[in-house]
Amino acid sequence: MLKVFLVEDESIVREGLRNNIMWQQYGFQFAGEAGDGEMALPLIRKVQPDLLITDIKMPFMDGLALARIVSSEFPQMKILIISGYDDFEYARQAISVGVEQYLLKPITRFSMQKALMEIREKIENERAQKDYMGKFKEEMLEYEQFSRRNFFEKVFEGHLSVQEIYEEAQRLSLEMDARGYNLAMVSLWEKKETGVRSQDSRLVAGRREELTRYFLRYPEYLMFRWNINTYGILMKGEGEQMEELKQKCMDHIVRICSGHDGELEWYLAIGDPVERLSLLPQVYSKVNHMMSYRFLKPEQHILTMEVDRGQGDGLREEGESGGLGGVDIARADPEIIKNFLMRGQPEEIEDFVDGYLESQQQALGSRMFRDYLMLSIRFTTASFVEKLGYSQEELFADGNSSLIQNTSLSPEDMKPYMEGLIRRAIELSNRVMDRQGKTLIKKALEYIEENYRKDSISLNEVAGAVEVSANYFSTVFSQEMEMTFTEYVTQKRMEQAKRLLRQSDAHTGDIAAEVGYRDPHYFSFVFKKTQGCTPREYRSGKGQAGS
């Protein structure tokens, strides 16, 4: 029920309107009245009616002054002016402040009823349109996140020229123009014991959402998803702002993520600012290098360029002695390798191996230590792939068969040996995940095929049907299908709708219900947004949508 408030200084007129109009019959609830604008304003602010009916000439504050204030404070509120003055100038001023209708006294019941019905219809249409836009934006958010991730991948991997960056950013409504840029990567995952690579992270959802809410508030930060467990934050601003933006970014991530050490593993790698977009691939390369150190120094959550250079707590230890005396047993722990196999990415392998061997650089001069390290790496990777269902022979296949024949390695051979085994183990692990992902997607597509006509179908529902979290399902679906879940469902619905529009005489409302839209108006809204024409235009052949 819509609320209406009446302001009229003539009590007889005010009482007549209040008592003689069947407000509820026209969808309105009479919410209050006042004799002039000054008395009415505080009541209007409290009641916040949908419709204000006010006389134009009143003592203390007239209707036009009241309308100006109300229009400014409550732009969605409709205003109906009533007046005994048949004067163009009053009408012109009323229109200028956004008055919906202008009725002359004496007010007839018919004219008031007609005005109420027209205003109610307009309010309902505007609210419906607003609801449609909100729902559509919510559905498209998943697509925007997917597109944003692809865009930033191309930027940081150096696949776009500066001109192409600006052009694609404009298509995505991203503001990239600045005098300084920097990059942070934050990785979050749940602590859990498992023999396979981490796929899902249910406990980090709250932290991730809180981080997203914070960074979305500030245009200086552009947050995007990098992979299942890692998010990027591009910082941009004036040169003198960059250090402040970097510190605020660090402080907020620390505040959100710290204090959950029993459940959550988190790491932040943050680079140094640059002045050009073309230098962002270099920043990413350094940040990715630093992020690989999370496996070598798990107690250190913040990884910065200063740390990488050996300042502060440092990732590189100084003053180590040569030979076996320089061995850092903690750094040679096979669990470090196992942890990387479960959570590391292929693009991190080289940086990880460099850091792992660098921490034992002087001890690598000892043949005894190299033999120990070689066997430790071999046994750890073999154990990892066996838990995946592969044999040791499969680990050493595809060009790696020579690795298992080596009984001793030179210091120069350690890096390619270690990289080869780890790369092969992760490749086998990814095969398992790919098979699992394809099986998951196959089940999801079957479920969608059976249920896309239901208005209630959602990403959460389908994720539950295939028994994974919505976060993981969304990522896997977009990677496998190269489109988001919402895009896929909408596409299926639109394809079926177009067939029905062309091949049947069914009413548009019936077709909307048939393809999963309870509200025919929303169906028409989505159809025009995605197909470029209305359902009626498409059916008549006037639209541009393909058949």
Buried (B, 14 or more C-beta within 10 A) or exposed (E): EBBBBBBBBBEEBBEBBBEEBEBEEBBBEBBBBBBBBBBBBEBBEEBBBBBBBBBBEBEEBBBBBBBBBBBEEBEEBBBBBBBBEEEEEBBEBBEEBBBBBBBBBEBEEEBBBBBBEBBBEEBEEEEBEEBBEEBBEEBBEBBBBBBBBBBBBBBBEEEBEEEEBBEBBEEBEBEBEBBBBBBBBBBBBBEEEEEBBBBBBEBBBEBBEBBBEBBEEBEBBBBBBBEBBBBBBBBBBEEEBBEEBBEBBBEBBBEBBEEBEEEBBBBBBBBBBBEEBBEBBBBBBBBBBBBBBBBBBEEBBBBBBBBBEEEEEBBBBEEBEEEEEBBEEEBBBBEBBBBBBBBBBEEBBBBBBBBBBBBBBBBBBBEEBBBBBBEBBBEBBBBBBBEBEBEBEBBBEEEBEEBBEEEEBEBEBBBEBBBBBBBBBBEBBBEBBEEBBEEBBEBBBEBBEEBBBEEEBBBEBBBBBBEBBBBBBBBBBBBBBEBBBBBBBBEBBBEBBBEBBEEEEEEBBEBBBBBBBEBBBBBBBBBBEBBEBBBEBBBEEEBEBEE
